Amino acid sequence: MIVKYMLKYMRALNRILFSIILIFGLTSIGFAEEEKLQLPNTQLNMYSGMFDFSDEKQRAVLVGFQHQNEELYRETFLGTLSPITGGFITENAALYAYTGIEWNFDLGPINFTPSFAPGLYGEGDGKDLGHILEFKSEVQASFNLSENSQLGMSYNHISNASLGDKNPGANSYMFNFLKKF
């Protein structure tokens, strides 16, 4: 019974967070011409979505963030490479903290961003992925709202590459709001 109410609460929280992210993103369009903050060149990606949406028994709402320092990027023949660090938590108290690399492809108003990040996973009351070390492969498409803001959607797969006795993996989708500071 408590789980049912927690699920209802987390889904409502997910809708509220997505609405706040959307409103914040849309209002930042009008302020794009204002002077930039004198903070390090950084980008924050706040996201919310559905963890392991392909497993009806294990799916759970997730909320997370990701940080990218744009001063550490490298231009390569593969696109712009930069390090990322982030994490998420699910409604079942599963945690994933990661660090890795992403490739940024600027296609005008649309950005395409694949990434790879190994990380540490704690199942909490959620899905047992078979090992503490998990690998996240992700693709994200985002639309430029302004010079400093983007809205996007991403899909990722988390797997332990058969390091553990089992390797069920998890497929997730997220709605993203990215803000440069």
Steps between C-alpha positions, in 0.01 A plus 500: 500500500782740590677416173187595306488840669876549457468425128211746470705762691812447286301526176343825622845626602629403154226708333569796728877485438449475125265802511752702703780406261285595201396836650856579610626417151238709323553801726875483447448566128406860575810553711750355252633846412574588862856496621625149582575406858869502585504130590727238347392385154265222611184330382243333724258243366198437723285209394204287598359189340430129527766252616481156336180583309523171307457288817143548622576360847813709558427835332538800727500880476849650512638848562861597433761755402816513292788747501728586209794741521530654155855617564613136488367424151712376209424544131556171314401339173221330703352834607545696821596268787454602862491333843172460688409414858155433636255277674136411549266353757184299435177484693624162633813664646730351235803726450741532211804733509717522188780678323585466134519675166256645249523601138315818397383541143354846432251471212370858505200529734524127582780334697577130491696367798603136548686415821663217690545497878602227743356540846401351832147364548316432826170320453324627814152346475522502119632269234805281561727565202748232607808707591597827667699606188264585212555667163260760357472557124273791408377705206342840541337739256440856616358817354660842562256727685756777527876540498516351851199266525386178334209257534553142401421135531742215562508122508756289684589140566678396819679165511784334690656342188461156663729585793243356739322165518207663326468793261135598449576859397258792517360727225394850599370818338525852635386854426793741536549868570855622438626837622842658442643733760 
